[in-house]
Amino acid sequence: MNLKTTLTTLSCVAGLLIVVTFYVVFYGAGGTYVVSSFGSGAGIFATSTSGTATQAGKAASSTTSSTVALASSSASSTGSSSLSSGESAVTWAQGDETLSVINASISGSQLTLGVQVTMGSTGECVPLTMRLIADEQGDLSPPITSQFTFPDTGTCTGTPGEIYSAQPIVFTLNDPATLPIILTTGGTANTLFEVTQNSDGNLSVQLPPSAD
């Protein structure tokens, strides 16, 4: 009778050990279940520790901040335009040379025009006759740039047959500047042209629209 009792007790203990072992192996991993709310996997359950979830949140927050900063920087850039010589709507002859306005930019109270100068068959000084129409009375304002200075000669005298691209000519604007900005080529051509802003924020250099 004592042997039967002992065997029964041992069987109960063995059964209890099996149950405890099964629970530890299959339910004691210690992971926690969290809902991922970042990116395309939103709403998908993922197993992680609380530390991992915190790092994921920081990474997502950092990515969002970088994107916003980039968009803000792009929106605040200075308006400008750039044209190839064949596209320029403002081209005129001055003596034996041909001049074209091929780009424009505004920074603060300064307007910078890039003027391409195509020399003729003679090496001569190219006068800078461009003027800004400063007010409604038609007063003319000269550029800050006093003359063309070509890189190969260091003066306003160009080399015969040479093409000088985007020579910078700088004007001072009223602050704030009012668009469109009206200018004249001066010289014998004395052609009016304007710098205005497109809907995309870039500048456009063109002849004034004709009145019908």
FIKOLZA-1660 file (N, C-alpha, C; in steps of 0.1 Angstrom, whole numbers, plus 5000, padded with zeros to 4 digits):
% residues 212
   i   px   py   pz ch aa at
   1 5008 4988 5000  A  M  N
   1 5000 5000 5000  A  M CA
   1 5009 5012 5000  A  M  C
   2 5020 5013 5007  A  N  N
   2 5029 5024 5007  A  N CA
   2 5035 5026 4994  A  N  C
   3 5038 5015 4987  A  L  N
   3 5044 5015 4974  A  L CA
   3 5035 5022 4964  A  L  C
   4 5022 5018 4965  A  K  N
   4 5012 5024 4955  A  K CA
   4 5011 5039 4957  A  K  C
   5 5011 5043 4970  A  T  N
   5 5010 5057 4973  A  T CA
   5 5022 5065 4968  A  T  C
   6 5033 5059 4969  A  T  N
   6 5046 5065 4965  A  T CA
   6 5046 5067 4950  A  T  C
   7 5041 5056 4942  A  L  N
   7 5041 5057 4928  A  L CA
   7 5031 5067 4923  A  L  C
   8 5020 5068 4930  A  T  N
   8 5010 5078 4926  A  T CA
   8 5015 5092 4928  A  T  C
   9 5022 5094 4939  A  T  N
   9 5028 5108 4942  A  T CA
   9 5038 5112 4931  A  T  C
  10 5047 5102 4928  A  L  N
  10 5057 5104 4917  A  L CA
  10 5051 5108 4904  A  L  C
  11 5040 5101 4901  A  S  N
  11 5033 5103 4888  A  S CA
  11 5027 5117 4887  A  S  C
  12 5021 5122 4898  A  C  N
  12 5016 5135 4899  A  C CA
  12 5027 5146 4898  A  C  C
  13 5038 5144 4904  A  V  N
  13 5049 5153 4903  A  V CA
  13 5055 5154 4889  A  V  C
  14 5056 5142 4883  A  A  N
  14 5061 5142 4869  A  A CA
  14 5052 5149 4859  A  A  C
  15 5038 5147 4861  A  G  N
  15 5029 5154 4853  A  G CA
  15 5029 5169 4855  A  G  C
  16 5031 5174 4867  A  L  N
  16 5032 5188 4870  A  L CA
  16 5045 5194 4863  A  L  C
  17 5056 5186 4864  A  L  N
  17 5068 5191 4857  A  L CA
  17 5067 5192 4842  A  L  C
  18 5059 5183 4836  A  I  N
  18 5057 5184 4822  A  I CA
  18 5049 5196 4818  A  I  C
  19 5039 5199 4826  A  V  N
  19 5030 5211 4823  A  V CA
  19 5039 5224 4825  A  V  C
  20 5047 5225 4835  A  V  N
  20 5055 5237 4837  A  V CA
  20 5065 5238 4826  A  V  C
  21 5072 5227 4822  A  T  N
  21 5081 5228 4811  A  T CA
  21 5075 5232 4798  A  T  C
  22 5063 5227 4795  A  F  N
  22 5056 5231 4782  A  F CA
  22 5053 5246 4782  A  F  C
  23 5048 5252 4794  A  Y  N
  23 5045 5266 4795  A  Y CA
  23 5057 5275 4793  A  Y  C
  24 5069 5270 4799  A  V  N
  24 5081 5278 4798  A  V CA
  24 5086 5279 4784  A  V  C
  25 5086 5267 4777  A  V  N
  25 5091 5266 4763  A  V CA
  25 5083 5274 4754  A  V  C
  26 5070 5273 4754  A  F  N
  26 5061 5279 4744  A  F CA
  26 5055 5293 4748  A  F  C
  27 5055 5297 4760  A  Y  N
  27 5048 5310 4764  A  Y CA
  27 5057 5319 4772  A  Y  C
  28 5070 5315 4774  A  G  N
  28 5078 5323 4783  A  G CA
  28 5089 5330 4775  A  G  C
  29 5087 5334 4762  A  A  N
  29 5097 5340 4754  A  A CA
  29 5100 5355 4758  A  A  C
  30 5089 5361 4764  A  G  N
  30 5091 5374 4769  A  G CA
  30 5089 5386 4759  A  G  C
  31 5085 5382 4746  A  G  N
  31 5083 5393 4736  A  G CA
  31 5070 5400 4739  A  G  C
  32 5069 5412 4734  A  T  N
  32 5056 5420 4735  A  T CA
  32 5052 5423 4721  A  T  C
  33 5039 5424 4718  A  Y  N
  33 5033 5427 4705  A  Y CA
  33 5029 5442 4705  A  Y  C
  34 5034 5448 4694  A  V  N
  34 5031 5462 4692  A  V CA
  34 5026 5464 4678  A  V  C
  35 5018 5475 4676  A  V  N
  35 5013 5478 4662  A  V CA
  35 5022 5488 4656  A  V  C
  36 5027 5485 4644  A  S  N
  36 5036 5494 4636  A  S CA
  36 5028 5504 4629  A  S  C
  37 5031 5517 4630  A  S  N
  37 5023 5527 4624  A  S CA
  37 5031 5536 4615  A  S  C
  38 5042 5531 4610  A  F  N
  38 5051 5539 4601  A  F CA
  38 5052 5532 4587  A  F  C
  39 5051 5541 4577  A  G  N
  39 5054 5537 4563  A  G CA
  39 5042 5528 4558  A  G  C
  40 5045 5520 4548  A  S  N
  40 5035 5512 4541  A  S CA
  40 5030 5501 4549  A  S  C
  41 5037 5497 4560  A  G  N
  41 5033 5486 4569  A  G CA
  41 5024 5490 4580  A  G  C
  42 5017 5501 4579  A  A  N
  42 5008 5506 4590  A  A CA
  42 4997 5496 4592  A  A  C
  43 4994 5493 4605  A  G  N
  43 4984 5484 4608  A  G CA
  43 4988 5469 4609  A  G  C
  44 5001 5466 4606  A  I  N
  44 5006 5452 4606  A  I CA
  44 5012 5450 4620  A  I  C
  45 5009 5439 4626  A  F  N
  45 5014 5436 4639  A  F CA
  45 5029 5431 4638  A  F  C
  46 5037 5435 4647  A  A  N
  46 5051 5431 4647  A  A CA
  46 5056 5428 4661  A  A  C
  47 5064 5418 4663  A  T  N
  47 5070 5415 4676  A  T CA
  47 5083 5423 4678  A  T  C
  48 5083 5430 4689  A  S  N
  48 5095 5438 4692  A  S CA
  48 5096 5441 4707  A  S  C
  49 5107 5446 4712  A  T  N
  49 5108 5451 4726  A  T CA
  49 5104 5465 4725  A  T  C
  50 5102 5471 4737  A  S  N
  50 5098 5485 4738  A  S CA
  50 5109 5494 4733  A  S  C
  51 5122 5490 4735  A  G  N
  51 5133 5498 4731  A  G CA
  51 5134 5499 4716  A  G  C
  52 5131 5488 4709  A  T  N
  52 5131 5488 4694  A  T CA
  52 5120 5497 4689  A  T  C
  53 5108 5496 4695  A  A  N
  53 5097 5504 4690  A  A CA
  53 5101 5519 4692  A  A  C
  54 5108 5523 4703  A  T  N
  54 5111 5537 4705  A  T CA
  54 5121 5541 4694  A  T  C
  55 5131 5533 4690  A  Q  N
  55 5141 5537 4680  A  Q CA
  55 5134 5538 4666  A  Q  C
  56 5124 5530 4664  A  A  N
  56 5117 5531 4651  A  A CA
  56 5109 5544 4650  A  A  C
  57 5103 5548 4662  A  G  N
  57 5096 5561 4662  A  G CA
  57 5105 5572 4660  A  G  C
  58 5117 5572 4665  A  K  N
  58 5127 5583 4663  A  K CA
  58 5131 5584 4649  A  K  C
  59 5134 5572 4643  A  A  N
  59 5138 5572 4629  A  A CA
  59 5127 5578 4620  A  A  C
  60 5115 5574 4622  A  A  N
  60 5104 5579 4614  A  A CA
  60 5102 5594 4615  A  A  C
  61 5104 5599 4628  A  S  N
  61 5103 5613 4631  A  S CA
  61 5114 5621 4624  A  S  C
  62 5126 5615 4624  A  S  N
  62 5138 5622 4618  A  S CA
  62 5136 5623 4603  A  S  C
  63 5131 5612 4596  A  T  N
  63 5128 5612 4582  A  T CA
  63 5118 5623 4578  A  T  C
  64 5108 5624 4586  A  T  N
  64 5097 5634 4583  A  T CA
  64 5103 5648 4584  A  T  C
  65 5111 5651 4595  A  S  N
  65 5117 5664 4596  A  S CA
  65 5126 5668 4585  A  S  C
  66 5134 5658 4580  A  S  N
  66 5143 5661 4569  A  S CA
  66 5136 5664 4556  A  S  C
  67 5125 5657 4554  A  T  N
  67 5117 5660 4542  A  T CA
  67 5111 5674 4542  A  T  C
  68 5106 5678 4554  A  V  N
  68 5100 5691 4555  A  V CA
  68 5110 5702 4553  A  V  C
  69 5122 5700 4559  A  A  N
  69 5133 5710 4558  A  A CA
  69 5137 5712 4543  A  A  C
  70 5138 5700 4536  A  L  N
  70 5142 5701 4522  A  L CA
  70 5132 5708 4514  A  L  C
  71 5119 5706 4516  A  A  N
  71 5109 5713 4509  A  A CA
  71 5109 5728 4512  A  A  C
  72 5112 5732 4524  A  S  N
  72 5112 5746 4528  A  S CA
  72 5124 5753 4521  A  S  C
  73 5135 5746 4521  A  S  N
  73 5147 5752 4514  A  S CA
  73 5145 5754 4500  A  S  C
  74 5138 5744 4493  A  S  N
  74 5136 5745 4479  A  S CA
  74 5126 5757 4476  A  S  C
  75 5116 5759 4484  A  A  N
  75 5107 5769 4482  A  A CA
  75 5112 5783 4484  A  A  C
  76 5123 5785 4492  A  S  N
  76 5129 5798 4494  A  S CA
  76 5140 5802 4485  A  S  C
  77 5143 5793 4475  A  S  N
  77 5154 5796 4466  A  S CA
  77 5151 5809 4457  A  S  C
  78 5162 5815 4452  A  T  N
  78 5161 5827 4445  A  T CA
  78 5156 5824 4431  A  T  C
  79 5147 5832 4425  A  G  N
  79 5142 5830 4412  A  G CA
  79 5153 5833 4402  A  G  C
  80 5153 5825 4391  A  S  N
  80 5163 5827 4380  A  S CA
  80 5158 5821 4367  A  S  C
  81 5165 5824 4357  A  S  N
  81 5162 5817 4344  A  S CA
  81 5175 5815 4336  A  S  C
  82 5175 5805 4327  A  S  N
  82 5187 5803 4319  A  S CA
  82 5183 5798 4305  A  S  C
  83 5188 5804 4295  A  L  N
  83 5184 5801 4281  A  L CA
  83 5197 5799 4273  A  L  C
  84 5196 5790 4263  A  S  N
  84 5207 5789 4254  A  S CA
  84 5206 5800 4244  A  S  C
  85 5218 5803 4237  A  S  N
  85 5218 5815 4229  A  S CA
  85 5208 5814 4218  A  S  C
  86 5204 5802 4213  A  G  N
  86 5194 5802 4202  A  G CA
  86 5180 5804 4207  A  G  C
  87 5178 5804 4220  A  E  N
  87 5164 5806 4226  A  E CA
  87 5161 5820 4230  A  E  C
  88 5172 5829 4231  A  S  N
  88 5170 5842 4236  A  S CA
  88 5161 5850 4228  A  S  C
  89 5151 5856 4235  A  A  N
  89 5141 5865 4228  A  A CA
  89 5146 5879 4227  A  A  C
  90 5158 5882 4234  A  V  N
  90 5163 5896 4234  A  V CA
  90 5177 5895 4228  A  V  C
  91 5178 5898 4215  A  T  N
  91 5191 5898 4208  A  T CA
  91 5191 5911 4199  A  T  C
  92 5203 5917 4199  A  W  N
  92 5204 5930 4191  A  W CA
  92 5218 5931 4186  A  W  C
  93 5219 5939 4176  A  A  N
  93 5233 5942 4170  A  A CA
  93 5238 5955 4176  A  A  C
  94 5250 5955 4179  A  Q  N
  94 5257 5968 4184  A  Q CA
  94 5270 5969 4178  A  Q  C
  95 5271 5978 4168  A  G  N
  95 5283 5979 4160  A  G CA
  95 5285 5966 4151  A  G  C
  96 5297 5960 4152  A  D  N
  96 5299 5948 4145  A  D CA
  96 5296 5935 4154  A  D  C
  97 5291 5937 4166  A  E  N
  97 5289 5926 4175  A  E CA
  97 5274 5923 4176  A  E  C
  98 5271 5911 4181  A  T  N
  98 5257 5907 4184  A  T CA
  98 5256 5903 4199  A  T  C
  99 5246 5909 4206  A  L  N
  99 5245 5907 4220  A  L CA
  99 5231 5900 4223  A  L  C
 100 5231 5891 4233  A  S  N
 100 5219 5884 4237  A  S CA
 100 5218 5883 4252  A  S  C
 101 5206 5885 4258  A  V  N
 101 5205 5882 4272  A  V CA
 101 5201 5868 4273  A  V  C
 102 5209 5860 4280  A  I  N
 102 5207 5845 4280  A  I CA
 102 5203 5840 4294  A  I  C
 103 5204 5848 4305  A  N  N
 103 5199 5844 4318  A  N CA
 103 5197 5856 4327  A  N  C
 104 5190 5854 4338  A  A  N
 104 5187 5864 4347  A  A CA
 104 5185 5858 4361  A  A  C
 105 5189 5866 4371  A  S  N
 105 5186 5862 4385  A  S CA
 105 5184 5874 4394  A  S  C
 106 5176 5873 4404  A  I  N
 106 5174 5883 4414  A  I CA
 106 5178 5878 4428  A  I  C
 107 5187 5886 4434  A  S  N
 107 5191 5882 4448  A  S CA
 107 5191 5895 4456  A  S  C
 108 5181 5895 4466  A  G  N
 108 5180 5907 4474  A  G CA
 108 5175 5919 4465  A  G  C
 109 5183 5930 4465  A  S  N
 109 5180 5942 4457  A  S CA
 109 5188 5942 4444  A  S  C
 110 5194 5931 4440  A  Q  N
 110 5202 5931 4428  A  Q CA
 110 5197 5922 4417  A  Q  C
 111 5196 5927 4405  A  L  N
 111 5193 5920 4393  A  L CA
 111 5206 5917 4385  A  L  C
 112 5208 5905 4382  A  T  N
 112 5220 5901 4374  A  T CA
 112 5216 5895 4361  A  T  C
 113 5220 5901 4350  A  L  N
 113 5217 5896 4336  A  L CA
 113 5230 5890 4331  A  L  C
 114 5229 5878 4324  A  G  N
 114 5240 5872 4317  A  G CA
 114 5239 5876 4303  A  G  C
 115 5248 5883 4297  A  V  N
 115 5248 5888 4283  A  V CA
 115 5259 5881 4275  A  V  C
 116 5254 5874 4265  A  Q  N
 116 5264 5868 4255  A  Q CA
 116 5268 5878 4245  A  Q  C
 117 5281 5879 4243  A  V  N
 117 5286 5888 4233  A  V CA
 117 5293 5880 4222  A  V  C
 118 5289 5881 4210  A  T  N
 118 5295 5875 4198  A  T CA
 118 5303 5886 4190  A  T  C
 119 5316 5885 4190  A  M  N
 119 5324 5895 4184  A  M CA
 119 5323 5894 4169  A  M  C
 120 5325 5905 4162  A  G  N
 120 5326 5905 4147  A  G CA
 120 5340 5902 4143  A  G  C
 121 5344 5907 4131  A  S  N
 121 5357 5905 4125  A  S CA
 121 5368 5914 4130  A  S  C
 122 5364 5924 4139  A  T  N
 122 5373 5934 4144  A  T CA
 122 5374 5933 4159  A  T  C
 123 5386 5934 4164  A  G  N
 123 5388 5935 4179  A  G CA
 123 5386 5949 4183  A  G  C
 124 5375 5951 4191  A  E  N
 124 5372 5965 4195  A  E CA
 124 5365 5965 4209  A  E  C
 125 5365 5977 4215  A  C  N
 125 5358 5978 4228  A  C CA
 125 5343 5977 4226  A  C  C
 126 5336 5969 4233  A  V  N
 126 5321 5968 4232  A  V CA
 126 5315 5977 4243  A  V  C
 127 5309 5987 4240  A  P  N
 127 5303 5996 4250  A  P CA
 127 5291 5990 4257  A  P  C
 128 5290 5992 4270  A  L  N
 128 5279 5987 4278  A  L CA
 128 5268 5998 4279  A  L  C
 129 5258 5997 4270  A  T  N
 129 5248 6007 4269  A  T CA
 129 5235 6004 4276  A  T  C
 130 5233 5992 4282  A  M  N
 130 5221 5988 4288  A  M CA
 130 5217 5997 4300  A  M  C
 131 5204 5999 4301  A  R  N
 131 5199 6008 4312  A  R CA
 131 5186 6002 4318  A  R  C
 132 5185 6004 4331  A  L  N
 132 5172 6000 4338  A  L CA
 132 5163 6012 4338  A  L  C
 133 5150 6010 4334  A  I  N
 133 5140 6021 4335  A  I CA
 133 5136 6021 4349  A  I  C
 134 5140 6032 4357  A  A  N
 134 5139 6032 4371  A  A CA
 134 5125 6036 4376  A  A  C
 135 5117 6044 4369  A  D  N
 135 5105 6048 4374  A  D CA
 135 5095 6051 4362  A  D  C
 136 5083 6055 4366  A  E  N
 136 5072 6058 4356  A  E CA
 136 5075 6070 4347  A  E  C
 137 5085 6078 4352  A  Q  N
 137 5089 6090 4344  A  Q CA
 137 5099 6086 4333  A  Q  C
 138 5103 6074 4333  A  G  N
 138 5113 6069 4323  A  G CA
 138 5127 6072 4326  A  G  C
 139 5130 6076 4338  A  D  N
 139 5144 6078 4342  A  D CA
 139 5152 6065 4341  A  D  C
 140 5164 6067 4335  A  L  N
 140 5173 6055 4332  A  L CA
 140 5184 6054 4343  A  L  C
 141 5186 6042 4347  A  S  N
 141 5196 6039 4357  A  S CA
 141 5207 6030 4352  A  S  C
 142 5220 6034 4352  A  P  N
 142 5230 6025 4347  A  P CA
 142 5233 6013 4356  A  P  C
 143 5239 6003 4351  A  P  N
 143 5243 5991 4359  A  P CA
 143 5254 5994 4368  A  P  C
 144 5256 5986 4379  A  I  N
 144 5267 5987 4388  A  I CA
 144 5280 5984 4380  A  I  C
 145 5278 5974 4371  A  T  N
 145 5289 5970 4362  A  T CA
 145 5292 5981 4353  A  T  C
 146 5305 5986 4353  A  S  N
 146 5308 5998 4345  A  S CA
 146 5311 5995 4330  A  S  C
 147 5316 5983 4328  A  Q  N
 147 5319 5979 4314  A  Q CA
 147 5320 5964 4313  A  Q  C
 148 5320 5959 4300  A  F  N
 148 5323 5945 4298  A  F CA
 148 5338 5943 4301  A  F  C
 149 5341 5932 4307  A  T  N
 149 5355 5928 4310  A  T CA
 149 5357 5914 4305  A  T  C
 150 5362 5912 4293  A  F  N
 150 5363 5898 4287  A  F CA
 150 5375 5891 4293  A  F  C
 151 5373 5878 4296  A  P  N
 151 5383 5870 4303  A  P CA
 151 5397 5869 4296  A  P  C
 152 5397 5869 4283  A  D  N
 152 5410 5867 4276  A  D CA
 152 5418 5880 4275  A  D  C
 153 5411 5891 4275  A  T  N
 153 5419 5904 4274  A  T CA
 153 5419 5912 4287  A  T  C
 154 5409 5910 4296  A  G  N
 154 5408 5917 4308  A  G CA
 154 5403 5931 4306  A  G  C
 155 5398 5934 4294  A  T  N
 155 5392 5947 4291  A  T CA
 155 5379 5946 4284  A  T  C
 156 5374 5957 4279  A  C  N
 156 5361 5957 4271  A  C CA
 156 5364 5953 4256  A  C  C
 157 5377 5952 4253  A  T  N
 157 5381 5949 4239  A  T CA
 157 5381 5934 4237  A  T  C
 158 5372 5929 4228  A  G  N
 158 5371 5915 4225  A  G CA
 158 5380 5910 4214  A  G  C
 159 5382 5897 4214  A  T  N
 159 5390 5891 4203  A  T CA
 159 5381 5888 4191  A  T  C
 160 5385 5892 4179  A  P  N
 160 5377 5889 4167  A  P CA
 160 5372 5875 4166  A  P  C
 161 5359 5874 4163  A  G  N
 161 5353 5860 4161  A  G CA
 161 5350 5853 4174  A  G  C
 162 5353 5858 4186  A  E  N
 162 5351 5851 4199  A  E CA
 162 5337 5853 4204  A  E  C
 163 5332 5842 4211  A  I  N
 163 5319 5843 4217  A  I CA
 163 5321 5843 4232  A  I  C
 164 5317 5853 4239  A  Y  N
 164 5318 5855 4253  A  Y CA
 164 5304 5852 4259  A  Y  C
 165 5302 5841 4267  A  S  N
 165 5289 5837 4272  A  S CA
 165 5287 5842 4286  A  S  C
 166 5274 5847 4288  A  A  N
 166 5269 5850 4301  A  A CA
 166 5278 5860 4309  A  A  C
 167 5282 5871 4302  A  Q  N
 167 5289 5882 4309  A  Q CA
 167 5280 5888 4319  A  Q  C
 168 5283 5888 4333  A  P  N
 168 5274 5893 4343  A  P CA
 168 5273 5909 4343  A  P  C
 169 5260 5914 4342  A  I  N
 169 5257 5928 4342  A  I CA
 169 5248 5930 4354  A  I  C
 170 5251 5938 4364  A  V  N
 170 5244 5939 4377  A  V CA
 170 5237 5953 4378  A  V  C
 171 5224 5952 4381  A  F  N
 171 5216 5964 4384  A  F CA
 171 5211 5964 4398  A  F  C
 172 5210 5976 4404  A  T  N
 172 5204 5978 4417  A  T CA
 172 5189 5981 4415  A  T  C
 173 5181 5973 4423  A  L  N
 173 5166 5975 4422  A  L CA
 173 5161 5982 4434  A  L  C
 174 5148 5988 4432  A  N  N
 174 5141 5993 4444  A  N CA
 174 5138 5981 4453  A  N  C
 175 5137 5984 4466  A  D  N
 175 5135 5973 4476  A  D CA
 175 5121 5976 4482  A  D  C
 176 5111 5967 4480  A  P  N
 176 5112 5955 4472  A  P CA
 176 5110 5958 4457  A  P  C
 177 5115 5949 4449  A  A  N
 177 5115 5950 4435  A  A CA
 177 5101 5948 4430  A  A  C
 178 5096 5955 4420  A  T  N
 178 5083 5953 4414  A  T CA
 178 5085 5947 4400  A  T  C
 179 5078 5936 4398  A  L  N
 179 5079 5929 4385  A  L CA
 179 5067 5933 4376  A  L  C
 180 5068 5934 4363  A  P  N
 180 5080 5932 4356  A  P CA
 180 5090 5944 4357  A  P  C
 181 5103 5940 4355  A  I  N
 181 5114 5950 4355  A  I CA
 181 5116 5954 4340  A  I  C
 182 5115 5967 4337  A  I  N
 182 5117 5971 4323  A  I CA
 182 5131 5976 4321  A  I  C
 183 5138 5972 4310  A  L  N
 183 5151 5977 4307  A  L CA
 183 5152 5980 4292  A  L  C
 184 5163 5987 4288  A  T  N
 184 5165 5990 4274  A  T CA
 184 5180 5986 4270  A  T  C
 185 5181 5981 4258  A  T  N
 185 5195 5978 4254  A  T CA
 185 5203 5990 4252  A  T  C
 186 5197 6002 4250  A  G  N
 186 5204 6014 4247  A  G CA
 186 5211 6013 4233  A  G  C
 187 5220 6022 4231  A  G  N
 187 5227 6022 4218  A  G CA
 187 5218 6025 4207  A  G  C
 188 5223 6021 4195  A  T  N
 188 5215 6024 4183  A  T CA
 188 5202 6015 4182  A  T  C
 189 5203 6003 4188  A  A  N
 189 5191 5994 4188  A  A CA
 189 5180 6000 4197  A  A  C
 190 5184 6004 4209  A  N  N
 190 5175 6010 4219  A  N CA
 190 5162 6002 4220  A  N  C
 191 5163 5989 4222  A  T  N
 191 5152 5979 4223  A  T CA
 191 5148 5977 4238  A  T  C
 192 5135 5979 4240  A  L  N
 192 5129 5976 4254  A  L CA
 192 5127 5961 4256  A  L  C
 193 5130 5957 4268  A  F  N
 193 5127 5943 4271  A  F CA
 193 5124 5942 4286  A  F  C
 194 5118 5931 4291  A  E  N
 194 5114 5930 4305  A  E CA
 194 5118 5917 4311  A  E  C
 195 5120 5918 4324  A  V  N
 195 5122 5906 4332  A  V CA
 195 5110 5904 4341  A  V  C
 196 5104 5892 4340  A  T  N
 196 5091 5890 4347  A  T CA
 196 5093 5876 4353  A  T  C
 197 5083 5872 4361  A  Q  N
 197 5083 5859 4368  A  Q CA
 197 5072 5850 4363  A  Q  C
 198 5076 5837 4360  A  N  N
 198 5066 5827 4356  A  N CA
 198 5058 5821 4368  A  N  C
 199 5048 5814 4365  A  S  N
 199 5040 5808 4375  A  S CA
 199 5048 5798 4384  A  S  C
 200 5059 5792 4378  A  D  N
 200 5067 5783 4385  A  D CA
 200 5078 5789 4394  A  D  C
 201 5078 5803 4394  A  G  N
 201 5088 5810 4402  A  G CA
 201 5101 5814 4395  A  G  C
 202 5103 5808 4383  A  N  N
 202 5115 5812 4375  A  N CA
 202 5113 5825 4368  A  N  C
 203 5124 5831 4364  A  L  N
 203 5123 5844 4357  A  L CA
 203 5123 5842 4342  A  L  C
 204 5116 5852 4335  A  S  N
 204 5116 5851 4321  A  S CA
 204 5121 5865 4315  A  S  C
 205 5130 5864 4305  A  V  N
 205 5135 5876 4299  A  V CA
 205 5129 5876 4285  A  V  C
 206 5121 5887 4282  A  Q  N
 206 5114 5887 4269  A  Q CA
 206 5111 5901 4265  A  Q  C
 207 5107 5903 4252  A  L  N
 207 5102 5916 4248  A  L CA
 207 5088 5919 4253  A  L  C
 208 5085 5931 4256  A  P  N
 208 5072 5934 4262  A  P CA
 208 5061 5930 4252  A  P  C
 209 5050 5925 4257  A  P  N
 209 5038 5921 4248  A  P CA
 209 5034 5933 4240  A  P  C
 210 5031 5930 4228  A  S  N
 210 5026 5941 4219  A  S CA
 210 5012 5945 4222  A  S  C
 211 5008 5957 4221  A  A  N
 211 4994 5962 4223  A  A CA
 211 4986 5960 4211  A  A  C
 212 4975 5953 4211  A  D  N
 212 4966 5952 4200  A  D CA
 212 4956 5963 4198  A  D  C
% end
